[in-house]
Amino acid sequence: MSDKLNLDREKFSSRLGFLLITAGCAIGLGNVWRFPYITGQYGGSLFVIVYILFLLLLGIPLVTIELSVGRASRKSVGYSFETLTPNTKWYYSKYFMILGNYVLMGFYSMVTGWMLYYTYKMFSGEFTKEPMLPQQSGQFFGQMLGSPVSQIVCLLIVTVIAFSVCAFGLRKGVEKITKPLMVLLFLLLIFLAVQALRMPGCQEGLSYYLKPDFERFSQYPLSEVLSAACGQAFFTLGVGIGSIQIFGSYMSKDKAIVNESITIAVLDTIVALLAGCIIFPACFSFNLEPGQGPGLIFVTLVSVFSHMEYGIFWGGVFFLFMLFAAISTLIAVFENIVGISLDLFKITRVKAVLINMAIIIALAIPVILGFNVLSFIHPFGKDSVILDLYDFIFSQNIIEIGSIIYVLYASWKFGWGYDNLLQASNLGNGCKLSPKVQLYFKFVLPVIVTFLLIQGYVAIYTKYFS
């Protein structure tokens, strides 16, 4: 499609706005609780080195592809394939990616609501009236899951806030709100990291987190360590569903896309590393074992803050940081969903916001009820809940298959083709994509993502059916 037909496409007012908002899409709750935990589990800085290697080999190329497709087409995933390769069948694949956005928001909006709930409870002093053991904070988390009303109220609040930002458009809404939000997020992160480094358990916590530990590293099969690092690099950037592509459609042509992809990956990694510098000193200061997944945040750290002097303040600031991280992703993916609706149905932005807000809420409510009213539903048997089904559909299917589609589309002649990818990505100043890595994009990248897809099925089978 010619530039003339895209003159009305909004653009970011500054490069900083693009970087902060696109990084906000990538920076989420996975950075804060998943990355620190698996880094400590798999050998500290040894795992970080492996992770960064996969970030270079997998994450940055996939972000580059999505941003290039977005900038070249000036469209969301809803209409980019038709724009770049008309009269082909590639556009059928977009429906699969669009589904991924809705499934992701179906459970991510619920978890964002949890962060709002805990931010309120922490600042209100609920957790610091008296010191809590991990078992007590675990019981509180269970009580929250058992209360559908409080979860639905929090879901409605965060969903309305995030979609309201999108209703004002790119510059007046998304950029105007997300830029200061991301700046506050980074300031809170640095502030909390500095305070954590002053705790008495700082050295022990950092040693567990970042010191190379060959014993821990060798406790697991090398294939498991590589899979964990590869998966983290893949999932942390949120590729495969067009959520990054939408911001490419708003980009200027001043900077080469590989240059921007590297910057986004660096910002994402800094947040993940600093999050561990907060969590582990806090845990070791109070002789608590770092937990896994939700337990690390909602059980272990709540117990830590209940024992701390000024725990109301420190705990409140921490969960406020978590809330900002979650909402930044929420706004970014909602903007993609709104952009898809605008491209597909040619409706007004406000109408797109209202319709999609209702859809997301409707999708999220069954996930909430899966912990209480619908707790008898076990999609995979054993102790599985509806959240596990949503996560399986998204994490173990859609983003991998969507990424394979992007790679094949951008690197093979039966799609958009590598020459067009080079032309689109290398406009502007900065680090550029080389013709020499064409074979890597055509053959190696699809193999790596396919491996992740198969590994995910193996993990599900092992967890629920073996």
Secondary structure, DSSP 8 states (H G I E B T S, - for coil): --GGGGTT----SSHHHHHHHHHHHH-SHIIIIIHHHHHHHTTTHHHHHHHHHHIIIIIHHHHHHHHHHHHHHTS-TTTHHHHHSTTSSGGGHHHHHHHHHHHHHHHHHHHHHHHHHHHHHHHTTTTSSS---HHHHHHHHHHHHT-HHHHHHHHHHHHHHHHHHHHT-IIIIIIHHHHHHHHHHHHHHHHHHHHHTTSTTHHHHHHHHHS--HHHHHTS-HHHHHHHHHHHHHHHTT-SSSTTHHHHTT--SSB-HHHHHHHHHHHHHHHHHHHHHHHHHHHHHTT-----THHIIIIIHHHHHHHSTTHHHHHHHHHHHHHHHHHHHHHHHHHHHHHHHHHHH---HHHHHHHHHHHHHHHHHHHHHTTTTTTT--TTSTT--HHHHHHHHIIIIIHHHHHHHHHHHHHSTTTT-HHHHHHHHTSSBS----GGGHHIIIIIHHHHHHHHHHHHHHHHHHHHT-
